[in-house]
Amino acid sequence: MLAAERRDHLLALLAREGKIVAKDVAAELGISEDSVRRDLRDLAAEGLCQRVYGGALPVSPAVVDYAARQAVAPDGKQRVASVAAGLVPPGGAVILDGGTTALAVAHALPKDLACTVVTHSPTIAAALLDHPRAELFLLGGRVFKHSAVTCGAAAVEAAQNVSADLCLLGVTGVHPEAGLTTGDGEEAAMKRALAARAAETYILASSEKIGTASRFRVLPWEGISGLITDADPRDPVLVRLKALGVEILPAGGA
């Protein structure tokens, strides 16, 4: 099989199975695992897969820059945001992560809702300036421009001194095996710090993130209260997650 044919085979397998196991492909095609790994390195360099130990997973489309992400699945993000906003209790405190889905949550919060919002996103804070009954706490630190949030040691330390009823957290990938992932290590650490300060943590994940993975793990499945997504409840990934005991909050998917 020519290299171009192997590439097409690997991409088709990834789309069909949601993962590639290098040793299985090598046995199927009668080639060495090193050859498969080289092919996967090439595909990963083109942004067509996320390499993991033993193979590869679908790459998340949510790793482009902040401005570009605003155009990715806007309707799905609105549906997820509507459900997430309904979880914020009157008079309660919520930690709201950064990112485009979290920004949709900020816009979905009723303007007359009395609550406390803790965020490390200047964009989120600005979006809530016209909510007169929402008290805002903005966590400082180094600004990570890719997601318009603060990260780093100063931001993590600030997060450790707050507490909340609820944390609404964004990720770029949701996969039964890879778990909840994002594309930057410091951002992943910040998300863990935020989740650790809330009684409940729900993940915001529009459908394009389901079944994909990024490089850095955020939390294990047992570390969250549930997943809010507009993906089809019959999606094989969601079926597997339910079997793992993950609570799925549907957000108007098919």
ZADO-1210 file (C-alpha; in nm, 4 decimals, padded with zeros to 6 digits):
<atoms>
<atom x="00.0000" y="00.0000" z="00.0000" code="MET" pos="1"/>
<atom x="00.1335" y="00.3412" z="-00.0993" code="LEU" pos="2"/>
<atom x="00.1861" y="00.6137" z="00.1608" code="ALA" pos="3"/>
<atom x="-00.1052" y="00.8158" z="00.0199" code="ALA" pos="4"/>
<atom x="-00.3313" y="00.5111" z="00.0419" code="GLU" pos="5"/>
<atom x="-00.2250" y="00.4486" z="00.4020" code="ARG" pos="6"/>
<atom x="-00.3038" y="00.8089" z="00.4839" code="ARG" pos="7"/>
<atom x="-00.6539" y="00.7797" z="00.3385" code="ASP" pos="8"/>
<atom x="-00.7044" y="00.4522" z="00.5228" code="HIS" pos="9"/>
<atom x="-00.5981" y="00.6054" z="00.8542" code="LEU" pos="10"/>
<atom x="-00.8250" y="00.9074" z="00.8133" code="LEU" pos="11"/>
<atom x="-01.1201" y="00.6839" z="00.7206" code="ALA" pos="12"/>
<atom x="-01.0516" y="00.4622" z="01.0228" code="LEU" pos="13"/>
<atom x="-01.0333" y="00.7653" z="01.2514" code="LEU" pos="14"/>
<atom x="-01.3657" y="00.8962" z="01.1208" code="ALA" pos="15"/>
<atom x="-01.5332" y="00.5561" z="01.1491" code="ARG" pos="16"/>
<atom x="-01.3939" y="00.4254" z="01.4795" code="GLU" pos="17"/>
<atom x="-01.3032" y="00.7484" z="01.6611" code="GLY" pos="18"/>
<atom x="-00.9510" y="00.6239" z="01.7299" code="LYS" pos="19"/>
<atom x="-00.6486" y="00.4558" z="01.5752" code="ILE" pos="20"/>
<atom x="-00.4530" y="00.1815" z="01.7516" code="VAL" pos="21"/>
<atom x="-00.1133" y="00.1655" z="01.5830" code="ALA" pos="22"/>
<atom x="-00.0430" y="-00.2027" z="01.6497" code="LYS" pos="23"/>
<atom x="-00.3839" y="-00.3076" z="01.5130" code="ASP" pos="24"/>
<atom x="-00.3360" y="-00.1057" z="01.1937" code="VAL" pos="25"/>
<atom x="00.0142" y="-00.2450" z="01.1511" code="ALA" pos="26"/>
<atom x="-00.1169" y="-00.6015" z="01.1810" code="ALA" pos="27"/>
<atom x="-00.4071" y="-00.5303" z="00.9450" code="GLU" pos="28"/>
<atom x="-00.1867" y="-00.3777" z="00.6746" code="LEU" pos="29"/>
<atom x="00.1145" y="-00.6041" z="00.7261" code="GLY" pos="30"/>
<atom x="00.3525" y="-00.3157" z="00.7957" code="ILE" pos="31"/>
<atom x="00.5630" y="-00.2116" z="01.0942" code="SER" pos="32"/>
<atom x="00.4286" y="-00.0058" z="01.3827" code="GLU" pos="33"/>
<atom x="00.7057" y="00.2442" z="01.3099" code="ASP" pos="34"/>
<atom x="00.5548" y="00.3047" z="00.9662" code="SER" pos="35"/>
<atom x="00.2124" y="00.3676" z="01.1202" code="VAL" pos="36"/>
<atom x="00.3618" y="00.6001" z="01.3806" code="ARG" pos="37"/>
<atom x="00.5406" y="00.7976" z="01.1069" code="ARG" pos="38"/>
<atom x="00.2124" y="00.8338" z="00.9202" code="ASP" pos="39"/>
<atom x="00.0415" y="00.9531" z="01.2385" code="LEU" pos="40"/>
<atom x="00.3183" y="01.2058" z="01.3025" code="ARG" pos="41"/>
<atom x="00.2631" y="01.3462" z="00.9543" code="ASP" pos="42"/>
<atom x="-00.1139" y="01.3659" z="01.0032" code="LEU" pos="43"/>
<atom x="-00.0710" y="01.5300" z="01.3435" code="ALA" pos="44"/>
<atom x="00.1665" y="01.7876" z="01.1931" code="ALA" pos="45"/>
<atom x="-00.1132" y="01.8802" z="00.9509" code="GLU" pos="46"/>
<atom x="-00.3612" y="01.9090" z="01.2381" code="GLY" pos="47"/>
<atom x="-00.5606" y="01.6049" z="01.1226" code="LEU" pos="48"/>
<atom x="-00.5302" y="01.3934" z="01.4378" code="CYS" pos="49"/>
<atom x="-00.4188" y="01.4100" z="01.8002" code="GLN" pos="50"/>
<atom x="-00.1436" y="01.1599" z="01.8737" code="ARG" pos="51"/>
<atom x="-00.1770" y="00.9657" z="02.1994" code="VAL" pos="52"/>
<atom x="00.0106" y="00.6719" z="02.3485" code="TYR" pos="53"/>
<atom x="-00.0385" y="00.3765" z="02.1146" code="GLY" pos="54"/>
<atom x="-00.2145" y="00.5623" z="01.8348" code="GLY" pos="55"/>
<atom x="-00.4274" y="00.8682" z="01.7644" code="ALA" pos="56"/>
<atom x="-00.7655" y="01.0316" z="01.8305" code="LEU" pos="57"/>
<atom x="-00.9709" y="01.2881" z="01.6367" code="PRO" pos="58"/>
<atom x="-00.8319" y="01.6370" z="01.6874" code="VAL" pos="59"/>
<atom x="-01.0554" y="01.9036" z="01.8374" code="SER" pos="60"/>
<atom x="-01.1608" y="02.1874" z="01.6039" code="PRO" pos="61"/>
<atom x="-01.1730" y="02.4170" z="01.9074" code="ALA" pos="62"/>
<atom x="-00.7993" y="02.4823" z="01.9230" code="VAL" pos="63"/>
<atom x="-00.7960" y="02.7693" z="01.6744" code="VAL" pos="64"/>
<atom x="-00.7568" y="03.1234" z="01.8062" code="ASP" pos="65"/>
<atom x="-01.0286" y="03.2989" z="02.0051" code="TYR" pos="66"/>
<atom x="-01.1615" y="03.5089" z="01.7172" code="ALA" pos="67"/>
<atom x="-01.1887" y="03.2072" z="01.4864" code="ALA" pos="68"/>
<atom x="-01.3593" y="02.9967" z="01.7562" code="ARG" pos="69"/>
<atom x="-01.6437" y="03.2482" z="01.7754" code="GLN" pos="70"/>
<atom x="-01.7556" y="03.1275" z="01.4327" code="ALA" pos="71"/>
<atom x="-01.7450" y="02.7565" z="01.5285" code="VAL" pos="72"/>
<atom x="-02.0893" y="02.6056" z="01.6080" code="ALA" pos="73"/>
<atom x="-02.2476" y="02.9282" z="01.7394" code="PRO" pos="74"/>
<atom x="-02.5967" y="02.7746" z="01.7552" code="ASP" pos="75"/>
<atom x="-02.4744" y="02.4775" z="01.9537" code="GLY" pos="76"/>
<atom x="-02.2939" y="02.7036" z="02.1978" code="LYS" pos="77"/>
<atom x="-02.6109" y="02.9055" z="02.2480" code="GLN" pos="78"/>
<atom x="-02.8073" y="02.5906" z="02.3302" code="ARG" pos="79"/>
<atom x="-02.5424" y="02.4726" z="02.5764" code="VAL" pos="80"/>
<atom x="-02.5286" y="02.8199" z="02.7304" code="ALA" pos="81"/>
<atom x="-02.9038" y="02.8315" z="02.7826" code="SER" pos="82"/>
<atom x="-02.8995" y="02.5093" z="02.9851" code="VAL" pos="83"/>
<atom x="-02.5887" y="02.6139" z="03.1787" code="ALA" pos="84"/>
<atom x="-02.7317" y="02.9554" z="03.2702" code="ALA" pos="85"/>
<atom x="-03.0344" y="02.7796" z="03.4171" code="GLY" pos="86"/>
<atom x="-02.8078" y="02.6039" z="03.6697" code="LEU" pos="87"/>
<atom x="-02.6972" y="02.9294" z="03.8323" code="VAL" pos="88"/>
<atom x="-02.9071" y="02.9693" z="04.1501" code="PRO" pos="89"/>
<atom x="-03.0448" y="03.3106" z="04.2532" code="PRO" pos="90"/>
<atom x="-02.8126" y="03.4505" z="04.5158" code="GLY" pos="91"/>
<atom x="-02.5535" y="03.1859" z="04.4391" code="GLY" pos="92"/>
<atom x="-02.1904" y="03.2050" z="04.3367" code="ALA" pos="93"/>
<atom x="-02.0648" y="03.0669" z="04.0066" code="VAL" pos="94"/>
<atom x="-01.7133" y="03.0289" z="03.8717" code="ILE" pos="95"/>
<atom x="-01.7353" y="03.0952" z="03.4995" code="LEU" pos="96"/>
<atom x="-01.4488" y="02.9788" z="03.2831" code="ASP" pos="97"/>
<atom x="-01.3312" y="03.1690" z="02.9757" code="GLY" pos="98"/>
<atom x="-01.3861" y="03.0829" z="02.6112" code="GLY" pos="99"/>
<atom x="-01.6600" y="03.1369" z="02.3577" code="THR" pos="100"/>
<atom x="-01.9148" y="02.8977" z="02.5125" code="THR" pos="101"/>
<atom x="-01.8680" y="03.0564" z="02.8554" code="ALA" pos="102"/>
<atom x="-01.9171" y="03.3965" z="02.6933" code="LEU" pos="103"/>
<atom x="-02.2491" y="03.2702" z="02.5579" code="ALA" pos="104"/>
<atom x="-02.3400" y="03.1665" z="02.9145" code="VAL" pos="105"/>
<atom x="-02.2657" y="03.5192" z="03.0376" code="ALA" pos="106"/>
<atom x="-02.4985" y="03.6610" z="02.7740" code="HIS" pos="107"/>
<atom x="-02.7656" y="03.4022" z="02.8637" code="ALA" pos="108"/>
<atom x="-02.7768" y="03.4953" z="03.2341" code="LEU" pos="109"/>
<atom x="-03.0901" y="03.6988" z="03.3156" code="PRO" pos="110"/>
<atom x="-02.9984" y="04.0641" z="03.3600" code="LYS" pos="111"/>
<atom x="-03.1955" y="04.0858" z="03.6825" code="ASP" pos="112"/>
<atom x="-03.0292" y="03.7767" z="03.8375" code="LEU" pos="113"/>
<atom x="-02.8674" y="03.8461" z="04.1747" code="ALA" pos="114"/>
<atom x="-02.5533" y="03.6339" z="04.1879" code="CYS" pos="115"/>
<atom x="-02.1776" y="03.6393" z="04.2279" code="THR" pos="116"/>
<atom x="-01.9633" y="03.5580" z="03.9244" code="VAL" pos="117"/>
<atom x="-01.5958" y="03.4691" z="03.9651" code="VAL" pos="118"/>
<atom x="-01.4017" y="03.4522" z="03.6392" code="THR" pos="119"/>
<atom x="-01.0492" y="03.4684" z="03.5033" code="HIS" pos="120"/>
<atom x="-01.1739" y="03.6076" z="03.1729" code="SER" pos="121"/>
<atom x="-01.1734" y="03.9850" z="03.1133" code="PRO" pos="122"/>
<atom x="-01.4139" y="03.9206" z="02.8249" code="THR" pos="123"/>
<atom x="-01.6639" y="03.7503" z="03.0560" code="ILE" pos="124"/>
<atom x="-01.6355" y="04.0294" z="03.3119" code="ALA" pos="125"/>
<atom x="-01.6970" y="04.2941" z="03.0453" code="ALA" pos="126"/>
<atom x="-02.0022" y="04.1052" z="02.9185" code="ALA" pos="127"/>
<atom x="-02.1588" y="04.1199" z="03.2654" code="LEU" pos="128"/>
<atom x="-02.1061" y="04.4903" z="03.3295" code="LEU" pos="129"/>
<atom x="-02.4670" y="04.5570" z="03.2320" code="ASP" pos="130"/>
<atom x="-02.6000" y="04.3011" z="03.4842" code="HIS" pos="131"/>
<atom x="-02.6630" y="04.5364" z="03.7798" code="PRO" pos="132"/>
<atom x="-02.7274" y="04.2621" z="04.0369" code="ARG" pos="133"/>
<atom x="-02.4300" y="04.0441" z="03.9433" code="ALA" pos="134"/>
<atom x="-02.1266" y="04.0972" z="04.1647" code="GLU" pos="135"/>
<atom x="-01.8066" y="04.0377" z="03.9686" code="LEU" pos="136"/>
<atom x="-01.4675" y="03.9080" z="04.0819" code="PHE" pos="137"/>
<atom x="-01.1957" y="03.9024" z="03.8155" code="LEU" pos="138"/>
<atom x="-00.8954" y="03.6818" z="03.8913" code="LEU" pos="139"/>
<atom x="-00.5669" y="03.8364" z="03.7793" code="GLY" pos="140"/>
<atom x="-00.2581" y="03.6813" z="03.6263" code="GLY" pos="141"/>
<atom x="-00.0781" y="03.6438" z="03.2954" code="ARG" pos="142"/>
<atom x="-00.3213" y="03.6860" z="03.0056" code="VAL" pos="143"/>
<atom x="-00.3323" y="03.3851" z="02.7746" code="PHE" pos="144"/>
<atom x="-00.4419" y="03.5581" z="02.4548" code="LYS" pos="145"/>
<atom x="-00.5456" y="03.2401" z="02.2733" code="HIS" pos="146"/>
<atom x="-00.8468" y="03.2066" z="02.5051" code="SER" pos="147"/>
<atom x="-00.8588" y="03.5597" z="02.6523" code="ALA" pos="148"/>
<atom x="-00.8120" y="03.4323" z="03.0096" code="VAL" pos="149"/>
<atom x="-00.5553" y="03.4687" z="03.2867" code="THR" pos="150"/>
<atom x="-00.3323" y="03.1725" z="03.3685" code="CYS" pos="151"/>
<atom x="-00.0106" y="03.1003" z="03.5513" code="GLY" pos="152"/>
<atom x="00.0919" y="03.0879" z="03.9162" code="ALA" pos="153"/>
<atom x="-00.0684" y="03.4202" z="04.0135" code="ALA" pos="154"/>
<atom x="-00.4032" y="03.3232" z="03.8647" code="ALA" pos="155"/>
<atom x="-00.3990" y="02.9777" z="04.0258" code="VAL" pos="156"/>
<atom x="-00.3152" y="03.1328" z="04.3641" code="GLU" pos="157"/>
<atom x="-00.6033" y="03.3785" z="04.3270" code="ALA" pos="158"/>
<atom x="-00.8406" y="03.0939" z="04.2411" code="ALA" pos="159"/>
<atom x="-00.7428" y="02.9074" z="04.5573" code="GLN" pos="160"/>
<atom x="-00.8869" y="03.1874" z="04.7696" code="ASN" pos="161"/>
<atom x="-01.2434" y="03.1762" z="04.6359" code="VAL" pos="162"/>
<atom x="-01.5289" y="02.9288" z="04.6623" code="SER" pos="163"/>
<atom x="-01.8559" y="02.8847" z="04.4764" code="ALA" pos="164"/>
<atom x="-02.1674" y="02.6731" z="04.4441" code="ASP" pos="165"/>
<atom x="-02.1055" y="02.5977" z="04.0788" code="LEU" pos="166"/>
<atom x="-01.8236" y="02.5936" z="03.8239" code="CYS" pos="167"/>
<atom x="-01.9018" y="02.6047" z="03.4503" code="LEU" pos="168"/>
<atom x="-01.5932" y="02.4875" z="03.2691" code="LEU" pos="169"/>
<atom x="-01.5052" y="02.4784" z="02.9003" code="GLY" pos="170"/>
<atom x="-01.2826" y="02.2206" z="02.7316" code="VAL" pos="171"/>
<atom x="-01.1741" y="02.1617" z="02.3730" code="THR" pos="172"/>
<atom x="-01.2059" y="01.7826" z="02.3715" code="GLY" pos="173"/>
<atom x="-01.4417" y="01.5248" z="02.5238" code="VAL" pos="174"/>
<atom x="-01.3418" y="01.1613" z="02.4705" code="HIS" pos="175"/>
<atom x="-01.4216" y="00.8485" z="02.6769" code="PRO" pos="176"/>
<atom x="-01.0567" y="00.7400" z="02.6827" code="GLU" pos="177"/>
<atom x="-00.8640" y="01.0671" z="02.6643" code="ALA" pos="178"/>
<atom x="-01.1066" y="01.2354" z="02.9044" code="GLY" pos="179"/>
<atom x="-01.1602" y="01.6107" z="02.9207" code="LEU" pos="180"/>
<atom x="-00.8784" y="01.7922" z="02.7437" code="THR" pos="181"/>
<atom x="-00.7540" y="02.1310" z="02.6301" code="THR" pos="182"/>
<atom x="-00.4678" y="02.2543" z="02.4159" code="GLY" pos="183"/>
<atom x="-00.2475" y="02.4342" z="02.6723" code="ASP" pos="184"/>
<atom x="-00.0894" y="02.2950" z="02.9884" code="GLY" pos="185"/>
<atom x="-00.1176" y="02.6112" z="03.1961" code="GLU" pos="186"/>
<atom x="-00.4776" y="02.6576" z="03.0933" code="GLU" pos="187"/>
<atom x="-00.5508" y="02.2983" z="03.1963" code="ALA" pos="188"/>
<atom x="-00.3945" y="02.3656" z="03.5381" code="ALA" pos="189"/>
<atom x="-00.6064" y="02.6786" z="03.5771" code="MET" pos="190"/>
<atom x="-00.9225" y="02.4893" z="03.4934" code="LYS" pos="191"/>
<atom x="-00.8399" y="02.2288" z="03.7590" code="ARG" pos="192"/>
<atom x="-00.7813" y="02.5057" z="04.0121" code="ALA" pos="193"/>
<atom x="-01.1204" y="02.6595" z="03.9327" code="LEU" pos="194"/>
<atom x="-01.3071" y="02.3292" z="03.9488" code="ALA" pos="195"/>
<atom x="-01.1500" y="02.2503" z="04.2867" code="ALA" pos="196"/>
<atom x="-01.3168" y="02.5593" z="04.4386" code="ARG" pos="197"/>
<atom x="-01.6776" y="02.4712" z="04.3526" code="ALA" pos="198"/>
<atom x="-01.9286" y="02.2323" z="04.5043" code="ALA" pos="199"/>
<atom x="-02.0321" y="02.1175" z="04.1549" code="GLU" pos="200"/>
<atom x="-01.8579" y="02.1352" z="03.8179" code="THR" pos="201"/>
<atom x="-02.0329" y="02.1045" z="03.4834" code="TYR" pos="202"/>
<atom x="-01.8533" y="02.0844" z="03.1510" code="ILE" pos="203"/>
<atom x="-01.9686" y="02.3011" z="02.8589" code="LEU" pos="204"/>
<atom x="-01.9214" y="02.1103" z="02.5325" code="ALA" pos="205"/>
<atom x="-02.0945" y="02.1874" z="02.2050" code="SER" pos="206"/>
<atom x="-02.1244" y="01.8923" z="01.9694" code="SER" pos="207"/>
<atom x="-01.8078" y="01.9531" z="01.7636" code="GLU" pos="208"/>
<atom x="-01.5967" y="01.8753" z="02.0735" code="LYS" pos="209"/>
<atom x="-01.7548" y="01.5357" z="02.1414" code="ILE" pos="210"/>
<atom x="-01.5293" y="01.2443" z="02.0498" code="GLY" pos="211"/>
<atom x="-01.2206" y="01.4643" z="02.0025" code="THR" pos="212"/>
<atom x="-00.9066" y="01.5227" z="02.2050" code="ALA" pos="213"/>
<atom x="-00.6415" y="01.7858" z="02.2702" code="SER" pos="214"/>
<atom x="-00.2983" y="01.7466" z="02.4244" code="ARG" pos="215"/>
<atom x="-00.3547" y="01.8239" z="02.7937" code="PHE" pos="216"/>
<atom x="-00.5947" y="01.6512" z="03.0299" code="ARG" pos="217"/>
<atom x="-00.8101" y="01.8760" z="03.2476" code="VAL" pos="218"/>
<atom x="-01.0076" y="01.6477" z="03.4803" code="LEU" pos="219"/>
<atom x="-01.1015" y="01.2826" z="03.5248" code="PRO" pos="220"/>
<atom x="-01.4656" y="01.1881" z="03.4737" code="TRP" pos="221"/>
<atom x="-01.5176" y="01.1408" z="03.8476" code="GLU" pos="222"/>
<atom x="-01.4098" y="01.5038" z="03.8987" code="GLY" pos="223"/>
<atom x="-01.7206" y="01.6516" z="03.7365" code="ILE" pos="224"/>
<atom x="-02.0915" y="01.6603" z="03.8154" code="SER" pos="225"/>
<atom x="-02.2055" y="01.6399" z="03.4550" code="GLY" pos="226"/>
<atom x="-02.1640" y="01.7301" z="03.0890" code="LEU" pos="227"/>
<atom x="-02.3826" y="01.9841" z="02.9081" code="ILE" pos="228"/>
<atom x="-02.3923" y="01.9239" z="02.5324" code="THR" pos="229"/>
<atom x="-02.6156" y="01.9691" z="02.2296" code="ASP" pos="230"/>
<atom x="-02.4786" y="01.6506" z="02.0699" code="ALA" pos="231"/>
<atom x="-02.7258" y="01.3803" z="01.9676" code="ASP" pos="232"/>
<atom x="-02.7997" y="01.1671" z="02.2779" code="PRO" pos="233"/>
<atom x="-02.7574" y="00.8618" z="02.0534" code="ARG" pos="234"/>
<atom x="-02.3990" y="00.9599" z="01.9715" code="ASP" pos="235"/>
<atom x="-02.1816" y="00.6541" z="02.0515" code="PRO" pos="236"/>
<atom x="-01.9469" y="00.8717" z="02.2572" code="VAL" pos="237"/>
<atom x="-02.2310" y="00.9906" z="02.4817" code="LEU" pos="238"/>
<atom x="-02.3609" y="00.6352" z="02.5122" code="VAL" pos="239"/>
<atom x="-02.0162" y="00.5270" z="02.6345" code="ARG" pos="240"/>
<atom x="-01.9973" y="00.8184" z="02.8766" code="LEU" pos="241"/>
<atom x="-02.3354" y="00.7287" z="03.0250" code="LYS" pos="242"/>
<atom x="-02.2070" y="00.3749" z="03.0751" code="ALA" pos="243"/>
<atom x="-01.9179" y="00.5283" z="03.2705" code="LEU" pos="244"/>
<atom x="-02.1707" y="00.6998" z="03.4973" code="GLY" pos="245"/>
<atom x="-02.1345" y="01.0520" z="03.3519" code="VAL" pos="246"/>
<atom x="-02.4515" y="01.2610" z="03.3815" code="GLU" pos="247"/>
<atom x="-02.5432" y="01.4130" z="03.0449" code="ILE" pos="248"/>
<atom x="-02.7530" y="01.7304" z="03.0420" code="LEU" pos="249"/>
<atom x="-02.9044" y="01.7550" z="02.6911" code="PRO" pos="250"/>
<atom x="-02.9098" y="02.0951" z="02.5281" code="ALA" pos="251"/>
<atom x="-03.1504" y="02.0518" z="02.2416" code="GLY" pos="252"/>
<atom x="-02.9507" y="01.8146" z="02.0233" code="GLY" pos="253"/>
<atom x="-03.1148" y="01.5932" z="01.7610" code="ALA" pos="254"/>
</atoms>
